[in-house]
Amino acid sequence: MSSSPHYIQAGPMARRLNDLVGRLARHGVSLLGSAELSVRGRKSGRMQRIPVNPHSHGGEQYLVSARGHSQWVRNMRAAGGGELRVGRRIRTFTATEVLGDAEKLPILRAYLKRWGWEVNQYFKGVTAKSSDEEILAAAADHPVFRIAMVK
């Protein structure tokens, strides 16, 4: 049993697709609400960029890491915020990690309902229709951040 946090690394095809989606977002084309996330690297200090699917639920905005405890998640924990870009529109935000199961459950269920067609493969069979217990069992593997735009 591995003690390292859950993370599903992107393969070559997924990396190429991420590069394309990120490039499109930089040039003003959002695919179904996607944006390019920029977050400062905790070691390098350079901005790391990756496409994400910002998710709205209950009047709040969230970022969910479908692949698990990725580098952008670790950087977000250290930086406490970042930027979302679509074309020339850059929105700076602060981020707070959602840690409580009771709060995380409805966010993950709504996220899976909206984005499941794209991310279900990373949730090991858990879908929006799964029981609360099944979603909660997967919750620790999928960090969630509440983001608040800086005015």
Secondary structure as a PSIPRED ss2 file (coil, helix, strand):
# PSIPRED VFORMAT (PSIPRED V4.0)

   1 M C   1.000  0.000  0.000
   2 S C   1.000  0.000  0.000
   3 S C   1.000  0.000  0.000
   4 S C   1.000  0.000  0.000
   5 P C   1.000  0.000  0.000
   6 H C   1.000  0.000  0.000
   7 Y E   0.000  0.000  1.000
   8 I C   1.000  0.000  0.000
   9 Q C   1.000  0.000  0.000
  10 A C   1.000  0.000  0.000
  11 G C   1.000  0.000  0.000
  12 P H   0.000  1.000  0.000
  13 M H   0.000  1.000  0.000
  14 A H   0.000  1.000  0.000
  15 R H   0.000  1.000  0.000
  16 R H   0.000  1.000  0.000
  17 L H   0.000  1.000  0.000
  18 N H   0.000  1.000  0.000
  19 D H   0.000  1.000  0.000
  20 L H   0.000  1.000  0.000
  21 V H   0.000  1.000  0.000
  22 G H   0.000  1.000  0.000
  23 R H   0.000  1.000  0.000
  24 L H   0.000  1.000  0.000
  25 A H   0.000  1.000  0.000
  26 R H   0.000  1.000  0.000
  27 H C   1.000  0.000  0.000
  28 G C   1.000  0.000  0.000
  29 V C   1.000  0.000  0.000
  30 S C   1.000  0.000  0.000
  31 L C   1.000  0.000  0.000
  32 L C   1.000  0.000  0.000
  33 G C   1.000  0.000  0.000
  34 S C   1.000  0.000  0.000
  35 A E   0.000  0.000  1.000
  36 E E   0.000  0.000  1.000
  37 L E   0.000  0.000  1.000
  38 S E   0.000  0.000  1.000
  39 V E   0.000  0.000  1.000
  40 R E   0.000  0.000  1.000
  41 G C   1.000  0.000  0.000
  42 R C   1.000  0.000  0.000
  43 K C   1.000  0.000  0.000
  44 S C   1.000  0.000  0.000
  45 G C   1.000  0.000  0.000
  46 R C   1.000  0.000  0.000
  47 M E   0.000  0.000  1.000
  48 Q E   0.000  0.000  1.000
  49 R E   0.000  0.000  1.000
  50 I E   0.000  0.000  1.000
  51 P E   0.000  0.000  1.000
  52 V E   0.000  0.000  1.000
  53 N C   1.000  0.000  0.000
  54 P C   1.000  0.000  0.000
  55 H E   0.000  0.000  1.000
  56 S E   0.000  0.000  1.000
  57 H E   0.000  0.000  1.000
  58 G C   1.000  0.000  0.000
  59 G C   1.000  0.000  0.000
  60 E E   0.000  0.000  1.000
  61 Q E   0.000  0.000  1.000
  62 Y E   0.000  0.000  1.000
  63 L E   0.000  0.000  1.000
  64 V E   0.000  0.000  1.000
  65 S C   1.000  0.000  0.000
  66 A C   1.000  0.000  0.000
  67 R C   1.000  0.000  0.000
  68 G E   0.000  0.000  1.000
  69 H C   1.000  0.000  0.000
  70 S C   1.000  0.000  0.000
  71 Q H   0.000  1.000  0.000
  72 W H   0.000  1.000  0.000
  73 V H   0.000  1.000  0.000
  74 R H   0.000  1.000  0.000
  75 N H   0.000  1.000  0.000
  76 M H   0.000  1.000  0.000
  77 R H   0.000  1.000  0.000
  78 A H   0.000  1.000  0.000
  79 A H   0.000  1.000  0.000
  80 G C   1.000  0.000  0.000
  81 G E   0.000  0.000  1.000
  82 G E   0.000  0.000  1.000
  83 E E   0.000  0.000  1.000
  84 L E   0.000  0.000  1.000
  85 R E   0.000  0.000  1.000
  86 V E   0.000  0.000  1.000
  87 G C   1.000  0.000  0.000
  88 R C   1.000  0.000  0.000
  89 R E   0.000  0.000  1.000
  90 I E   0.000  0.000  1.000
  91 R E   0.000  0.000  1.000
  92 T E   0.000  0.000  1.000
  93 F E   0.000  0.000  1.000
  94 T E   0.000  0.000  1.000
  95 A E   0.000  0.000  1.000
  96 T E   0.000  0.000  1.000
  97 E E   0.000  0.000  1.000
  98 V E   0.000  0.000  1.000
  99 L C   1.000  0.000  0.000
 100 G C   1.000  0.000  0.000
 101 D H   0.000  1.000  0.000
 102 A H   0.000  1.000  0.000
 103 E H   0.000  1.000  0.000
 104 K H   0.000  1.000  0.000
 105 L H   0.000  1.000  0.000
 106 P H   0.000  1.000  0.000
 107 I H   0.000  1.000  0.000
 108 L H   0.000  1.000  0.000
 109 R H   0.000  1.000  0.000
 110 A H   0.000  1.000  0.000
 111 Y H   0.000  1.000  0.000
 112 L H   0.000  1.000  0.000
 113 K H   0.000  1.000  0.000
 114 R H   0.000  1.000  0.000
 115 W H   0.000  1.000  0.000
 116 G H   0.000  1.000  0.000
 117 W H   0.000  1.000  0.000
 118 E H   0.000  1.000  0.000
 119 V H   0.000  1.000  0.000
 120 N H   0.000  1.000  0.000
 121 Q H   0.000  1.000  0.000
 122 Y H   0.000  1.000  0.000
 123 F C   1.000  0.000  0.000
 124 K C   1.000  0.000  0.000
 125 G C   1.000  0.000  0.000
 126 V C   1.000  0.000  0.000
 127 T C   1.000  0.000  0.000
 128 A C   1.000  0.000  0.000
 129 K C   1.000  0.000  0.000
 130 S C   1.000  0.000  0.000
 131 S C   1.000  0.000  0.000
 132 D H   0.000  1.000  0.000
 133 E H   0.000  1.000  0.000
 134 E H   0.000  1.000  0.000
 135 I H   0.000  1.000  0.000
 136 L H   0.000  1.000  0.000
 137 A H   0.000  1.000  0.000
 138 A H   0.000  1.000  0.000
 139 A H   0.000  1.000  0.000
 140 A C   1.000  0.000  0.000
 141 D C   1.000  0.000  0.000
 142 H C   1.000  0.000  0.000
 143 P C   1.000  0.000  0.000
 144 V E   0.000  0.000  1.000
 145 F E   0.000  0.000  1.000
 146 R E   0.000  0.000  1.000
 147 I E   0.000  0.000  1.000
 148 A E   0.000  0.000  1.000
 149 M E   0.000  0.000  1.000
 150 V C   1.000  0.000  0.000
 151 K C   1.000  0.000  0.000
